[in-house]
Amino acid sequence: MRILRFRSFRMNRNFISSNSAVLGLRGIVTSCRAVVLQRFGGPEVLELRPNVEVPDLKSNEVLVRARAVSINPLDTRMRLGYGRSIFDHIYLSYWAAILVEASAIPFAALTAWRALKSTARITEGQRLLVVGGGGAVGFTAIQLAVAAGCHVTTTCGSQSVGRMLAAGAEQAVDYTAEDIELAIKGKFDAVLDTIGGPETERISINFLKRAGHYMTLQGEAASLADKYGLAAGLPLATALLLKKQIQYRYSHGIEYWWTYMRADSEGLHEIRKLSEAGKLKVPVEKTFPITQVREAHEAKDRRHVPGKVVLEID
Ligand SMILES: NC(=O)c1ccc[n+]([C@@H]2O[C@H](COP(=O)([O-])OP(=O)(O)OC[C@H]3O[C@@H](n4cnc5c(N)ncnc54)[C@H](OP(=O)(O)O)[C@@H]3O)[C@@H](O)[C@H]2O)c1
């Protein structure tokens, strides 16, 4: 089953989140509440409209009534225009869910799943380092790896240390108080770097065993395409990635990846099983009603709220 992402809304009517007012056939449901973007910018560009036409469904699509949607860092960056050259229309907060708690999981967990399972192919007994375990992606990565029988070490802020250990991380290093390079011992089979700056990249690479996988969430494909246009930006990104892959293979004997979220039915199935078994959770820090979509984005932008922010639609 695919969640309809309202594909027919194009620029000028960019679609952020939806509330199908009624669940049913396209012939019955004709309008929904929607948050639209007329232009890129700060939270003030977000506009809640009461009666937006529901797009036509294809034969393999369904209309889902969303109760809550999570706001991810990527949503706020896309609101500002990030990735505009790649996505001709924007879907922010597109992971809709029936429950507030569940809305925070799929986007983050699928991102972590793709890195750990599809890219690094982690297996039982391996050592994984998660840089930035305090965030939604890092925290779901820890839980997925623990469930797979891996030994997990992470870096996070002081307020997150207890949560990391309770989720099964064997070591949680407070990056605000400790020297990560001294505090963490031994080498790892894989590192997931959710922060992805030059410093975390350098540190992470040095922690890898030979043939280990370094995965950053901060790949440069979208930013280069935004800067130079699709035609030049994407080949440039491919060349840059290839250059780094060759360099690191030669200098450190490791595999270097930019990793991106991808909807994956097998991943979703496993994620659902783990969530239902209580092994995968993302704490929701604050919930806003959809009418306060601007305030919700503002809170995420300014990091007023540590952790997951969710918009409740009903
Ligand atoms: N490539 C993709 O497809 C993809 C998909 C999803 C997300 N992303 C990107 O990945 C990043 C993380 O996303 P998210 O949803 O997990 O964000 P998030 O929930 O907002 O979490 C960010 C966390 O990073 C931690 N942090 C900040 N600086 C740190 C440092 N120097 N060392 C360790 N931890 C640090 C903070 O944790 P503490 O509270 O513990 O300090 C913060 O809570 C964002 O930049 C997002 O845009 C990319």
PDBQT file of the ligand as one rigid body, heavy atoms in Angstrom, charges set to zero:
ROOT
HETATM    1  N1  LIG A 401      19.929  11.720   3.820  1.00  0.00    +0.000 N 
HETATM    2  C1  LIG A 401      18.665  11.560   4.188  1.00  0.00    +0.000 C 
HETATM    3  O1  LIG A 401      17.858  10.946   3.491  1.00  0.00    +0.000 OA
HETATM    4  C2  LIG A 401      18.224  12.088   5.511  1.00  0.00    +0.000 A 
HETATM    5  C3  LIG A 401      17.070  11.572   6.111  1.00  0.00    +0.000 A 
HETATM    6  C4  LIG A 401      16.720  12.044   7.368  1.00  0.00    +0.000 A 
HETATM    7  C5  LIG A 401      17.485  13.022   7.980  1.00  0.00    +0.000 A 
HETATM    8  N2  LIG A 401      18.569  13.531   7.341  1.00  0.00    +0.000 N 
HETATM    9  C6  LIG A 401      19.410  14.542   8.004  1.00  0.00    +0.000 C 
HETATM   10  O2  LIG A 401      20.048  13.900   9.102  1.00  0.00    +0.000 OA
HETATM   11  C7  LIG A 401      20.171  14.810  10.179  1.00  0.00    +0.000 C 
HETATM   12  C8  LIG A 401      19.576  14.189  11.441  1.00  0.00    +0.000 C 
HETATM   13  O3  LIG A 401      18.181  14.043  11.277  1.00  0.00    +0.000 OA
HETATM   14  P1  LIG A 401      17.260  13.707  12.540  1.00  0.00    +0.000 P 
HETATM   15  O4  LIG A 401      15.871  13.588  12.059  1.00  0.00    +0.000 OA
HETATM   16  O5  LIG A 401      17.845  12.568  13.318  1.00  0.00    +0.000 OA
HETATM   17  O6  LIG A 401      17.439  15.072  13.378  1.00  0.00    +0.000 OA
HETATM   18  P2  LIG A 401      16.961  15.475  14.823  1.00  0.00    +0.000 P 
HETATM   19  O7  LIG A 401      15.975  14.475  15.344  1.00  0.00    +0.000 OA
HETATM   20  O8  LIG A 401      16.606  16.892  14.784  1.00  0.00    +0.000 OA
HETATM   21  O9  LIG A 401      18.287  15.286  15.698  1.00  0.00    +0.000 OA
HETATM   22  C9  LIG A 401      19.435  16.047  15.617  1.00  0.00    +0.000 C 
HETATM   23  C10 LIG A 401      20.295  15.650  16.848  1.00  0.00    +0.000 C 
HETATM   24  O10 LIG A 401      21.665  15.755  16.520  1.00  0.00    +0.000 OA
HETATM   25  C11 LIG A 401      22.369  15.761  17.751  1.00  0.00    +0.000 C 
HETATM   26  N3  LIG A 401      23.619  16.467  17.562  1.00  0.00    +0.000 N 
HETATM   27  C12 LIG A 401      23.828  17.730  17.122  1.00  0.00    +0.000 A 
HETATM   28  N4  LIG A 401      25.159  17.975  17.025  1.00  0.00    +0.000 NA
HETATM   29  C13 LIG A 401      25.791  16.828  17.388  1.00  0.00    +0.000 A 
HETATM   30  C14 LIG A 401      27.172  16.432  17.478  1.00  0.00    +0.000 A 
HETATM   31  N5  LIG A 401      28.175  17.258  17.172  1.00  0.00    +0.000 N 
HETATM   32  N6  LIG A 401      27.456  15.159  17.861  1.00  0.00    +0.000 NA
HETATM   33  C15 LIG A 401      26.465  14.298  18.178  1.00  0.00    +0.000 A 
HETATM   34  N7  LIG A 401      25.147  14.618  18.118  1.00  0.00    +0.000 NA
HETATM   35  C16 LIG A 401      24.828  15.859  17.734  1.00  0.00    +0.000 A 
HETATM   36  C17 LIG A 401      21.462  16.388  18.790  1.00  0.00    +0.000 C 
HETATM   37  O11 LIG A 401      21.332  15.387  19.767  1.00  0.00    +0.000 OA
HETATM   38  P3  LIG A 401      21.367  15.677  21.340  1.00  0.00    +0.000 P 
HETATM   39  O12 LIG A 401      19.959  16.121  21.634  1.00  0.00    +0.000 OA
HETATM   40  O13 LIG A 401      21.701  14.370  21.916  1.00  0.00    +0.000 OA
HETATM   41  O14 LIG A 401      22.384  16.768  21.554  1.00  0.00    +0.000 OA
HETATM   42  C18 LIG A 401      20.128  16.560  18.021  1.00  0.00    +0.000 C 
HETATM   43  O15 LIG A 401      19.035  16.176  18.811  1.00  0.00    +0.000 OA
HETATM   44  C19 LIG A 401      19.505  16.114   9.736  1.00  0.00    +0.000 C 
HETATM   45  O16 LIG A 401      20.523  16.990   9.272  1.00  0.00    +0.000 OA
HETATM   46  C20 LIG A 401      18.615  15.684   8.588  1.00  0.00    +0.000 C 
HETATM   47  O17 LIG A 401      18.411  16.732   7.658  1.00  0.00    +0.000 OA
HETATM   48  C21 LIG A 401      18.964  13.091   6.127  1.00  0.00    +0.000 A 
ENDROOT
TORSDOF 0
